[in-house]
Amino acid sequence: MKMPEQLRQPIVTVLGHVDHGKTTLLDKIRQTAVAEREPGQITQSIGASQVPANVITKICGILLEKFKFNVTVPGLLFIDTPGHEAFTTLRKRGGAIADLAVLVVDIAEGLKPQTIESLEILRAEKTPFVIAVNKIDRIQGWRSAESASFLSSYDQQSELTKTSFETAFYKILEQISRHGFACDRYDRIADFTKTIAAVPTSGRTGEGIPDLLAVLIGLAQAFLREQLVLTELAQGSVLEVKETPGLGTTLDVIIYDGILNKGDWLVVGGQKPQLAKIKALLMPEPMRELRVEKKFTQVEKATAACGIKIAAPGLEDVTAGAPIRATPDKEKAEQLLKEFEHEREAIEIIREEQGLILKADTIGGLEALEFLFKQYPIREATLGSPSREAVMHADANADPLYRVLIAFNATITDEVRKLAKDRKISIIESNIIYHLVEDYQKWCKQTQEEMLKARLEGLPRPAKIRILPGYVFRASNPAIAGCEVTGVVKQGFALFKPERGQVGKILQVQKEGKTVEQAITGERAAVSIDGPTIGRQVDEGDMLYTDLTSDEYRRLKELVQFLSTSEQTVLQEIFELKRKLDPRYGL
C-alpha cells in the first residue's frame, strides 16, 4: 500500500571557519547552552538538533507574512559539524545527506582557509547553500535588537552605521564572488536559482535568525519538495557509537528518510554488515542537541529527518559513517543485509595490475574516493585503516608515482608508518576528502621533479671556462690555470675548443687553495686539465666548453627547466658550435 505523500524535515548542515560562530548561531536558535559547554566554544563532535515548524513560525512570523508563505515542512534538522563530516563521512548514495547548507562567515574576518574549503566542497557536492554573514553586532555604532529580524534591526541604524555595514557586508560578498558564486543580500534577490542568498546575522544577539530560518524554509519548499517526499524505508547514517549506561552500545544516528519504529530490524552496513532488532529508540527533547544531551525520551517511532539514539544488541563493531536501513519485516531486513554485503563487494577494488592504493573508513567515503581518483589506475580500494598488506601492495608497484597509500579519515598505526618509511612508500592522508586529489597531484609533481633531478646528477653540465691571462700556474701534465666560469664546472667533465675539438678532461677544481666539488657562474677557480699544453693546444684567454655528446645534449634538453639561465645559454652555444662540425648533432 502506497503511503500518502508526506514531507520530511530538510537536513541543514552548518559549515565555516573556526570561531566564526557556527555553534553560537545554532545555540541562539535552540535557546540552550550548547556553545557554553563546548571546550573553547568550538564544536568538538558532530551533532544534530531539530527546530520544529511551530517554533519556526513563531520566530519568523512577521517575515512569513511579508514574503507571503507558510511553513509546510515539519521543521528543520540542523547538523552542526566540526569540519566537513556531513559531506564526507555522512553520505548516502549520490552524495551527502545534507539537503541545504549554511556557510557562516565572520563579517570582520571574511573568508578564511576553512571557509574556502567549505565553498569547494559545496561546489563539488552541488549542495544549495545560504551564507550567514555573522557578528553584525560588532559593526561600529550598531544598535542591537535582541532576536529581531535583520530588516527591522537595519532600519533602526544610523546612516553612518548603515554605510559601515554595507561596506563590510559587500566586501564579504565580493570575496565569495571571486570563487565563482554570485550572491547578494537575500531581500535584494530576484531569482534564487541564479543568486545565492546572504543573510546578515548575529549569534550573540539573535539578529537575523528569523531571516535565516525564513530563507532556509523558503528555499526548501520552493526547490527541494521532490527530494523531501518521505518514503517508507527508514534510511540513515551513524554519527557516533557510544556506551550508554543500562543500554550497552548505542548508535547516534541521523535518519534522513522514512519512519523508524521500536522493534524494527536494524540493518547496518560498512565494514561488517550486520542485523539486529531495535530494543529502544531515544530522542532528545525538541530544541535540544543530540550529542550533548544526557536526558532522553523513549519513543515508539521516529520520522525523518531526525537525530535519534538506537539501542540494539551486537553493535560493538559498528563504525561512524556506516549506513543503516530499518524495516519491521525480517525477510526484507535479511535481503537488505545481502544488499549491504554486495554493496561492499561492489565498491571494493582488488586487482593485480599497477595502480593506487585507496583506503577509507566508510563505504560512502570509499565510493567518493574512487570517484575522485577515477582518472588514475586503482590497484586496491578497500574499507578500513591502512595495513601492512596495503604497504606491501604499494611496494609492488613498479611505477614510482603509484608507490603511495591514500587514506581518507583512517587511523594509521606507528607500525604501518614505520614499514611505509622503510619501504619508501609515501602516505597521503586527510579528513577532508577533496584535499586528497590535490595533495596527490602535488606529491606527483614533486616526485617527478626529484626523479628528473636525479637524472641530471648523472650528466655533465653545460659550462664554459675562460683561461685568465697571467694566471697559468702549470703549462701541462696537467695544465693548471685560473679560469672564469659560466655554467657548472665539475671534476671529470671533458672539454672542447671550438677550433680544435676535444682538448682534455678536468681533473680537479680548486677555490682559495681548497678542492671543491664544483664552480658555478660568476666564480673564478683554479682548474687542472689533463691533456693539453697551454701555449700549444690552448692559449691564455681561450674559451673552452663542456664536450657534450649528442645523447647528453638531448637528455639535458629534456631537463632544461632544472638548468640555470646561464646553463641554458651555454647549452645553446654548445649546440650551435657542435652543429657546425656535425649537422646531425642533437638529433
C-alpha positions in Angstrom: 0.0 0.0 0.0 1.4 3.3 -1.0 2.0 5.9 1.7 0.1 9.2 1.3 2.6 12.0 0.3 4.2 13.4 3.4 7.2 15.8 3.5 10.1 15.2 5.8 12.3 17.8 7.5 15.0 19.2 5.4 18.5 18.5 6.7 20.7 21.6 7.1 24.4 21.4 7.8 26.4 24.4 9.1 29.9 25.0 7.9 32.6 27.7 8.3 35.9 28.6 9.7 36.8 28.1 13.4 35.4 30.8 15.7 33.1 32.3 13.1 30.1 31.5 15.2 28.6 28.2 13.9 27.6 26.8 17.2 26.7 30.1 18.8 24.3 30.8 15.9 22.6 27.4 16.4 22.6 27.9 20.1 20.7 31.1 19.8 18.0 29.2 17.8 17.8 26.4 20.3 17.9 28.7 23.3 20.2 26.2 25.0 23.7 26.4 26.3 25.4 24.0 23.9 28.1 26.6 22.9 28.9 27.3 26.5 29.5 23.6 27.2 32.0 23.2 24.3 35.7 23.3 25.3 37.0 26.5 23.9 33.5 27.2 22.5 34.4 25.3 19.3 32.4 22.3 18.2 34.2 19.1 19.1 32.0 16.5 17.5 29.2 16.2 15.1 25.7 16.7 16.4 22.1 17.2 15.3 19.1 19.2 16.6 15.6 19.7 15.5 13.7 23.0 15.1 10.0 22.2 14.8 7.7 24.0 12.4 5.8 25.7 15.1 9.0 27.2 16.5 10.0 28.5 13.1 6.6 30.0 12.6 6.9 31.8 15.9 10.3 33.1 15.2 9.7 34.1 11.6 6.0 35.3 11.9 6.3 38.8 10.5 8.7 37.7 7.8 6.4 34.9 6.7 3.6 37.4 6.3 5.9 39.9 4.5 7.1 37.2 1.9 3.6 35.6 1.8 4.3 31.9 2.5 3.6 29.3 5.2 5.7 26.6 6.7 4.6 23.3 5.2 7.6 21.1 6.1 7.7 19.6 9.7 10.7 21.8 10.6 14.4 21.8 10.1 17.1 19.4 11.3 20.4 21.1 11.8 23.7 19.2 11.7 26.4 21.1 13.5 29.8 20.0 12.1 33.3 20.5 13.5 34.6 20.3 9.9 33.2 18.7 6.9 31.9 15.4 8.1 28.4 15.9 6.7 29.9 15.9 3.3 32.4 13.1 3.7 31.6 10.6 6.5 27.8 11.1 6.4 26.8 10.0 3.0 24.0 8.3 1.1 24.2 7.0 -2.5 24.7 10.0 -4.8 26.1 12.4 -2.2 26.0 13.9 1.3 22.9 13.6 3.4 22.5 17.4 3.8 19.8 19.0 1.7 20.9 22.5 2.4 23.9 24.2 4.0 24.6 27.4 5.9 28.1 28.8 5.4 28.9 31.0 8.3 31.4 33.9 7.7 32.6 36.5 10.2 31.8 39.9 8.8 35.0 41.3 10.2 37.4 38.5 9.3 36.0 37.5 5.9 37.0 34.3 4.1 39.5 32.1 5.9 41.0 28.7 4.8 38.2 26.6 6.2 35.6 28.9 4.5 37.3 28.4 1.2 37.4 24.6 1.7 33.7 24.7 2.6 32.9 26.6 -0.7 34.8 24.0 -2.7 33.0 21.1 -1.0 29.6 22.8 -1.6 30.5 23.3 -5.2 31.7 19.6 -5.6 28.6 18.2 -3.9 26.2 20.7 -5.7 24.5 21.4 -2.4 22.4 24.6 -2.3 23.5 26.9 0.4 22.9 30.2 2.2 25.6 32.5 3.5 25.2 33.7 7.1 27.3 36.9 7.3 27.7 36.7 11.1 28.6 39.0 14.0 26.9 42.1 12.6 26.6 43.4 16.2 30.3 44.2 16.0 29.8 46.8 13.3 30.9 50.1 14.9 27.8 52.0 16.1 25.4 49.0 15.7 22.3 49.3 17.9 21.3 45.7 18.6 17.7 44.5 19.0 17.5 41.1 20.6 16.3 38.3 18.2 14.9 40.9 15.8 14.8 40.3 12.0 17.7 41.9 10.2 15.4 44.1 8.2 13.8 45.7 11.2 17.1 46.0 13.0 18.8 47.6 10.0 16.0 50.2 9.8 17.0 51.4 13.3 20.6 52.1 12.4 22.2 55.5 11.7 23.2 56.3 8.2 26.9 56.2 9.2 26.4 52.7 10.7 24.5 51.5 7.6 27.3 52.7 5.4 29.9 50.8 7.6 27.7 47.7 7.4 27.2 47.9 3.7 31.0 48.3 3.1 31.9 45.3 5.3 29.0 43.1 4.0 29.7 43.6 0.3 33.4 43.1 0.9 32.5 39.6 2.0 30.2 39.0 -1.0 32.9 40.2 -3.3 35.4 37.7 -1.8 32.9 34.9 -2.4 32.2 36.0 -5.9 35.9 35.5 -6.7 35.3 31.9 -6.1 32.7 31.8 -8.8 29.5 32.3 -6.8 27.0 35.1 -7.5 25.5 36.3 -4.2 23.5 39.2 -2.7 21.6 40.2 0.3 18.6 37.9 0.4 15.9 40.6 0.2 17.6 42.1 -2.9 17.5 38.8 -5.0 15.0 38.5 -7.9 16.0 34.9 -8.9 17.1 32.5 -6.2 18.1 29.9 -8.8 20.9 32.2 -10.0 22.0 34.1 -6.9 23.0 32.7 -3.5 21.2 34.4 -0.6 23.4 36.1 2.0 21.7 36.8 5.4 23.3 39.2 7.9 23.1 37.6 11.4 24.4 37.8 15.0 24.7 34.6 17.0 25.1 36.7 20.1 22.0 38.9 19.8 19.9 36.7 17.6 19.5 39.4 15.0 18.9 37.9 11.5 17.9 34.5 12.8 14.3 35.0 11.7 15.6 35.9 8.2 17.9 32.9 8.1 15.2 30.4 9.0 12.7 32.0 6.6 15.2 31.8 3.7 16.0 28.1 4.5 12.3 27.2 4.7 11.5 29.2 1.6 14.3 27.6 -0.5 13.4 24.1 0.8 9.7 24.4 0.0 10.3 26.1 -3.4 13.1 24.0 -4.8 13.5 20.8 -2.8 10.0 19.5 -2.5 10.6 16.4 -4.6 13.5 15.2 -2.6 11.7 15.9 0.7 8.8 13.4 0.0 9.0 10.8 2.7 9.5 7.2 1.6 8.6 4.1 3.6 12.0 2.6 4.2 13.9 4.1 7.1 17.4 5.2 6.0 20.2 6.9 7.9 23.8 7.3 8.7 25.7 6.6 12.0 27.0 9.7 13.7 28.7 8.1 16.7 28.9 4.8 18.5 28.7 5.2 22.3 28.4 3.2 25.5 25.2 4.2 27.3 24.6 3.1 30.9 21.9 0.5 31.1 21.7 0.1 27.3 25.2 -1.0 26.3 26.5 0.1 22.9 24.1 2.6 21.2 24.2 4.4 17.9 23.6 8.1 17.5 22.1 8.2 14.0 20.8 10.7 11.5 17.6 9.4 9.9 17.4 11.1 6.5 14.4 9.3 5.1 11.5 7.1 6.1 10.0 6.1 9.5 11.9 4.1 12.2 9.9 2.0 14.7 10.9 0.4 18.0 11.0 -3.3 17.3 12.2 -2.9 13.7 15.0 -4.9 12.3 18.1 -2.7 12.0 20.5 -3.4 9.2 23.9 -1.8 9.5 26.3 -1.6 6.5 30.0 -0.7 6.4 33.0 -2.9 7.0 31.0 -5.7 8.8 27.3 -5.6 7.7 25.0 -6.9 10.5 21.4 -7.3 11.6 19.9 -6.5 15.0 16.4 -5.9 16.5 15.8 -2.4 17.8 15.0 -2.6 21.5 14.8 1.1 22.2 14.6 4.5 20.5 15.7 7.5 22.5 15.3 11.1 21.3 16.4 14.4 22.9 13.7 16.9 23.6 12.9 19.3 20.6 15.3 22.2 20.5 17.9 20.1 22.4 21.1 18.8 20.8 21.7 15.1 20.4 25.4 14.8 21.2 25.4 16.7 24.5 22.1 15.6 26.0 22.1 13.1 28.8 18.3 13.1 29.2 16.4 11.3 26.5 12.7 10.3 26.0 12.0 6.8 24.8 9.8 6.9 21.7 7.9 4.3 19.7 8.9 5.7 16.3 10.9 8.5 14.7 10.1 10.2 11.4 12.8 11.6 9.1 14.6 13.8 9.3 15.8 13.4 12.8 18.7 12.6 15.2 17.9 9.5 17.2 19.7 7.2 19.6 19.2 3.5 18.8 19.8 0.7 21.3 20.1 -2.9 19.9 22.3 -5.9 20.7 25.6 -6.5 19.0 26.5 -3.0 17.9 30.1 -3.0 19.2 31.8 -3.3 15.8 29.8 -0.6 14.1 31.8 2.4 12.8 30.8 6.1 12.5 29.6 6.8 9.0 28.1 3.4 8.5 24.8 3.4 6.5 21.7 2.0 8.2 18.3 0.7 7.0 15.4 -0.5 9.1 12.2 -2.4 8.5 9.6 -4.4 10.5 9.9 -7.3 8.0 12.7 -9.7 9.0 12.7 -11.2 5.5 13.1 -7.7 4.0 15.9 -7.0 6.5 17.8 -10.1 5.5 17.5 -9.0 1.9 18.9 -5.5 2.8 21.7 -7.2 4.7 22.7 -9.1 1.5 22.5 -5.8 -0.4 24.9 -4.2 2.0 27.3 -7.2 1.7 27.0 -7.0 -2.1 27.5 -3.2 -1.9 30.7 -3.6 -0.1 31.9 -6.3 -2.5 30.9 -4.0 -5.4 32.6 -0.9 -4.1 35.9 -2.6 -3.0 38.5 -3.0 -5.7 41.4 -5.5 -5.6 43.5 -6.0 -8.7 46.9 -7.4 -9.6 47.8 -4.5 -12.0 49.8 -1.4 -11.1 47.9 1.4 -9.5 47.0 3.4 -6.4 46.1 2.0 -3.0 43.0 3.8 -1.6 41.7 3.3 1.9 38.6 4.9 3.6 36.6 4.3 6.8 33.1 4.1 5.2 31.5 2.9 2.1 30.3 6.4 1.2 33.8 7.7 1.7 35.4 4.9 -0.4 32.8 5.5 -3.1 33.6 9.2 -3.2 37.4 8.4 -3.1 37.1 6.1 -6.1 35.1 8.8 -8.0 37.7 11.5 -7.2 40.6 9.2 -8.4 38.8 7.8 -11.4 41.3 9.3 -13.9 44.1 7.1 -12.3 44.6 3.4 -12.3 43.4 1.9 -8.9 45.1 -1.3 -7.8 43.2 -1.5 -4.5 40.3 0.4 -2.9 39.2 -1.1 0.4 37.5 -0.2 3.7 39.4 0.2 6.9 42.7 1.5 8.0 45.9 1.0 6.0 47.6 -2.3 7.0 51.0 -3.9 6.4 49.5 -5.7 3.4 48.5 -2.4 1.9 52.0 -1.1 2.2 53.4 -4.3 0.6 50.9 -3.9 -2.3 52.0 -0.3 -2.8 55.6 -1.6 -2.7 54.8 -4.0 -5.5 54.1 -1.0 -7.8 57.0 -0.5 -10.3 55.8 3.0 -11.3 57.2 5.5 -8.7 54.0 7.6 -9.0 51.9 4.7 -7.5 54.2 3.9 -4.6 51.8 5.7 -2.3 48.9 5.0 0.2 46.0 7.4 0.0 43.9 7.3 3.2 40.7 9.1 3.9 39.6 9.5 7.5 41.6 6.5 8.5 43.7 5.7 11.6 47.3 4.7 10.7 49.4 2.8 13.3 53.0 3.6 14.1 53.9 0.1 12.8 52.4 0.8 9.4 54.0 4.2 9.2 57.4 2.7 10.0 57.0 0.0 7.4 56.0 2.6 4.8 59.0 4.7 5.6 61.4 1.7 5.4 59.9 0.7 2.0 59.9 4.3 0.8 56.1 4.3 0.4 54.5 7.8 0.9 51.3 8.2 2.9 48.8 10.9 1.8 46.1 11.3 4.4 43.3 13.8 5.1 39.9 14.0 6.9 38.8 16.3 4.0 38.3 14.1 1.0 38.6 16.8 -1.6 42.2 17.6 -0.4 43.4 14.1 -1.3 43.5 14.5 -5.1 45.1 17.9 -4.8 47.7 16.5 -2.3 48.4 13.5 -4.6 48.9 15.8 -7.6 51.3 18.0 -5.7 53.1 14.8 -4.5 53.3 13.5 -8.1 54.8 16.8 -9.3 57.4 16.8 -6.5 58.3 13.1 -7.1 58.7 13.7 -10.9 60.9 16.7 -10.2 63.1 14.6 -7.8 63.3 11.9 -10.4 64.4 14.4 -13.1 66.9 16.0 -10.8 68.3 12.5 -10.1 68.7 12.0 -13.9 70.5 15.4 -14.1 73.0 14.3 -11.4 74.4 11.7 -13.8 75.0 14.1 -16.7 77.8 16.6 -17.4 76.5 20.2 -17.1 76.7 22.9 -19.7 79.7 25.1 -18.9 82.4 27.3 -20.5 85.6 28.4 -18.9 87.9 31.3 -20.0 91.6 30.8 -19.2 92.6 34.0 -17.5 95.7 35.7 -18.9 98.5 35.8 -16.3 97.0 33.0 -14.3 98.7 30.0 -15.8 100.2 28.0 -12.9 101.4 25.0 -14.9 101.5 24.6 -18.7 101.0 20.8 -18.8 100.9 17.3 -17.1 98.3 18.5 -16.0 97.7 22.1 -17.1 96.6 24.3 -14.2 95.2 27.8 -14.8 92.9 30.3 -13.2 89.6 30.3 -15.0 86.4 32.4 -15.1 83.3 30.1 -15.0 79.9 30.3 -16.7 77.6 27.4 -16.0 78.6 24.5 -13.8 82.1 23.0 -13.8 82.9 19.7 -12.1 85.7 17.1 -12.0 85.6 14.6 -14.9 84.0 16.9 -17.5 85.5 16.6 -20.9 86.4 20.0 -22.6 86.5 21.1 -26.2 87.8 24.1 -28.0 85.7 25.3 -30.9 88.6 25.3 -33.4 90.2 22.0 -32.3 87.6 19.7 -30.8 88.2 17.9 -27.6 91.3 19.1 -25.7 91.2 17.3 -22.4 89.4 16.4 -19.2 89.0 18.3 -15.9 90.9 16.6 -13.1 90.2 19.0 -10.2 88.6 22.3 -9.3 90.0 24.5 -6.5 88.9 27.7 -4.9 91.1 29.6 -2.5 93.5 26.7 -2.4 90.9 24.1 -1.4 89.5 21.4 -3.6 85.7 21.9 -4.3 83.0 19.8 -5.9 82.1 22.4 -8.4 82.4 26.0 -9.5 79.4 28.0 -10.9 78.6 31.1 -13.0 80.5 34.2 -11.9 83.1 32.3 -9.8 86.8 32.1 -10.5 88.6 28.8 -9.8 91.9 27.1 -10.5 91.2 24.2 -12.9 93.6 21.3 -13.6 93.1 19.8 -17.1 94.6 16.5 -18.2 95.6 16.6 -21.9 96.5 20.0 -23.3 99.6 22.2 -23.1 98.9 25.8 -22.5 100.7 27.7 -25.3 100.1 24.9 -27.8 96.7 23.3 -27.9 95.1 26.1 -25.8 96.2 29.6 -25.0 95.6 32.2 -22.4 92.3 33.9 -23.0 90.8 30.8 -24.8 87.2 29.8 -24.1 86.7 26.0 -23.5 83.3 24.3 -23.4 81.9 21.1 -21.8 82.3 18.5 -24.5 78.7 17.0 -24.6 77.9 14.1 -26.7 74.8 14.3 -28.9 72.9 12.0 -26.5 74.0 14.0 -23.5 72.7 17.2 -25.2 69.3 15.6 -25.9 68.9 14.4 -22.3 69.9 17.9 -21.0 67.3 19.5 -23.3 64.6 17.2 -21.6 65.7 18.5 -18.2 66.2 22.1 -19.3 63.8 23.5 -16.7 66.2 22.4 -14.0 69.2 24.3 -15.5 70.1 27.8 -14.6 69.6 30.6 -17.1 73.4 30.8 -17.7 73.5 27.0 -18.2 70.6 27.2 -20.7 72.5 29.9 -22.6 75.8 27.9 -22.7 73.8 24.7 -23.8 72.5 26.6 -26.8 76.1 27.9 -27.6 77.4 24.3 -27.4 74.6 23.1 -29.8 75.4 25.8 -32.3 79.2 25.2 -32.2 78.7 21.4 -32.5 76.2 21.7 -35.4 78.9 23.4 -37.5 81.1 20.3 -37.1 78.2 17.7 -37.3 74.8 18.7 -38.9 73.2 15.7 -37.2 74.3 16.7 -33.7 71.5 16.7 -31.2 69.0 14.8 -33.5 
